[in-house]
Amino acid sequence: MILEQRRSRITGTVLTFLSIGVALDITSTILMILGSSHITIHGFIGWSALAVMLTDATLVWRHRFKQKDAMVSRGLNLYTRYAYAWWVAAYIAGAVIASTLK
């Protein structure tokens, strides 16, 4: 993420870490669903963050296949930044909600 933002290029390292991150996000979302008995606001935030990150991963992979080593467009660069910010907000919201339930 940071590498893509600074260099405006999608390298193999960017694809690797983004793919691992999305896979772990999917895994954690599935585990949260299995461990939860009802839908909460955190569930909605988490699902939306996962959808945004899946969209970002799809756009980044598509750019890499079509453009190879070309510069990332300003729009994709900005979308990646917002997607990551939303994912971090969802993570923090989960921690805050979990800490208030105890």
N, C-alpha and C positions, 0 to 999 in steps of 0.2 A: 504494500500500500504506500508506504513512505517512499520507497524506491521509484514507484510509478509516478508519484506526485512530483518528486524532485527532477527526475530525468524526462518525464513525459514520454516514456517508452515502456513497453511491456516486455519484460525479459522472462526467461525461463524461471528465474527465482521468484518473480512476481506471480507467475502462473502457479507455481508449486505451492507457495504459501497461501495464496487466495483459495486454491482448490482444497488444501488441507483445512483451512479455516471454515469453508462452507461445509465440508464433510463433517467436521466436528460440531458445527452449529446444527446440522440436520440430526446428528446423533443425540445431542443434548435436548433438542426439541422433542424428539421421539420419547426419550426417557422422561421428560417433564410431563408429556401427555399420559404416559403409562402410570406415573406416580400421582397424577392429579385426578380428583373426582369431579371437578367442576371447572367451568371456564371463568377466568378472572381478567381483570384489566391487564395484568402482566402477561397473560396468555395472548391477548390480542396484540399487545405491543411486541411480544416475542415473535409471533407469527408474521406480523408486518415487517419486522426487522429481517427475518429469514427470507421473506419474499423479495425485499429490496436487495439483500446480498446475493440471492440467486440470480436476480436480474443483472446485477453488476458483474457477477462472474460470467454470465452468458455473453454480455456485451464485450467484456475484456477478451474472452476466448475468441469470439467472432472477429474482433478487431485483429487479433494476432493471426488468425487463419487467413483473413483477407488482405491485411496490410503488411504482414510480416514485421519488419523492424521500423515501420513508419512512426512518426510522431503521433501521440494520442491527441485527439481533438480536444479543444477546450471544454466542450460539452461533456464528453466522457470523463475527463479529468474532474470536472465539477461534480458530476453525478457520483463518481467514486468517493469523493470527499463527503458528500451528503449521506451516502449510503453507510459509510463507516461511522459517521457521527450519529446516525440513527441507531445503528447496532450498539454503539457504546452507551447511548441513552437507554436502550432496552436493557442492557446488562446492569447498569446502575439502578434502574427502576426495580429490577428483580431483587437486587441486594437490599434496597431500601424497603421494599414490601416484605421480604423475608425477615428483615431485622425488626420490623414493627409487629410481626405476628407472635413474637416470643414474649 
